[in-house]
Amino acid sequence: MRRADRRYLRRAQGAAFCGDGPAIHTGSPRRAQPGAFDGWHRAATFSADFGRSVFLMPIAERRRRLLAVDWVEDASIARIWPNQVAVRIQERKPVAFVNIPAPHGRGSRVWLIDAEGVLLEPPPQSHFTFPVLAGVTEEQTEPERRQRVHAMLRLLDDLGASGKDISEVNAAAPENLIIITRVEGRAVELVMGNQNFSARMQNFLDHYPEIRRRSGNVRAFDLRLDDRITAGTREP
């Protein structure tokens, strides 16, 4: 699982860009959330370069260390004559929450995930309003997680405004998506399949008063057949 290697950050806490040697200029990151990547990370990366010639800085190694931080999607470093270095950071953009089981069966931890399937540790005091993406595990490869994220994003894009109340998307089987959403104040589970999401949802919403009257307390429905809605099932 891709995460940041934070070992090199601890010793640089509180470090500042000062002293003799190169002047390091960092542009404001293209960021998803304030605090995800800050001056602390930059100081840790470049602390060994202060007091040294800019031409002795191992540019490739410094970029590698920046890219090791989970929130960094891309980074560029350029020497500027005579003694400056320009650093540009592009942060990753999370799209959902995921619950990853903790080691030894001790509950679970909440992570964020971006569109490429990279797991991100939530920054302190951050606030996001994303659905939970179920079906993601630590054992999966990034391509496997990416497939599930892309399936979720395709569903949400197709649903548009009718998906605003979705709290969870289960993509354990990317070809058979299951959502939890609220309809008329009730949480319902809907098996959506892998196509016609908007039409299936609209058909369900249009007929929901009658569906609720007939189905009583049932809160799980299969929408995969476009000409009917089945209550109380979610089998593949």
Summary of the structure (lengths in Angstrom):
residues: 236
radius of gyration: 23.2
end to end distance: 28.4
largest distance: 77.6
contacts: 657
relative contact order: 0.10
helix: 31%
strand: 28%
